[in-house]
């Protein structure tokens, strides 16, 4: 079963998921932008032309799905909450856990 997190670059510390809107996030400019950011923590990350890939392609860990809805976010699955926290902290991101309706933010 997939467990997805939506990642975004917040303009400020968000209080709740209800603040996720175009005014509250800095858009990613391209798929290459997201891939370059991901490679700061996972140097072997890959994404194909359709926007699907892995942070760790050898173990098929951290499956990536780039947003195609113009909302300037990306999605990751198959990561532990601890791994998500590390990504948020090291990259200045916020993640939304839609299953629990919770935000994970940089510490």
Residue pairs with C-beta under 8 A, 6 or more apart in sequence:
2 63
2 77
2 78
3 77
3 78
3 79
3 99
4 65
4 75
4 76
4 77
4 98
4 99
5 75
5 76
5 77
5 79
5 84
5 95
5 96
5 97
5 98
5 104
6 20
6 73
6 74
6 75
6 95
6 96
6 98
7 73
7 74
7 75
7 76
7 87
7 88
7 93
7 94
7 95
8 20
8 25
8 72
8 73
8 93
8 94
8 95
8 96
9 25
9 26
9 27
9 28
9 92
9 93
9 94
10 24
10 25
10 26
10 93
10 94
10 105
11 23
11 24
11 25
11 26
12 24
13 105
14 20
14 24
14 94
14 103
14 105
16 103
17 96
17 101
17 102
17 103
20 96
22 71
22 72
25 72
25 73
26 72
27 72
28 34
28 37
28 72
28 73
28 74
31 47
31 51
31 66
34 47
34 64
34 66
34 74
35 45
35 46
35 47
35 53
37 91
38 45
38 55
38 64
39 45
40 90
40 91
41 55
41 86
41 87
41 90
41 91
42 55
42 56
42 62
44 55
44 56
44 57
44 58
45 53
45 54
45 55
45 56
45 57
45 62
45 64
46 53
46 54
46 57
47 53
47 64
47 66
51 64
51 65
51 66
51 67
51 68
52 63
52 64
52 65
52 66
53 63
53 64
54 60
54 61
54 62
54 63
54 64
55 61
55 62
55 64
55 76
55 79
56 62
60 78
61 78
61 79
62 76
62 77
62 78
62 79
62 83
63 76
63 77
63 78
64 74
64 75
64 76
65 74
65 75
65 76
65 77
66 74
66 75
67 73
67 74
67 75
76 84
76 87
76 95
79 87
81 97
81 104
84 95
84 97
84 104
85 104
85 107
87 93
87 95
88 94
88 95
88 104
88 105
88 106
88 107
89 106
89 107
91 106
92 106
93 106
94 103
94 104
94 105
94 106
95 103
95 104
95 105
96 102
96 103
96 104
97 103
97 104
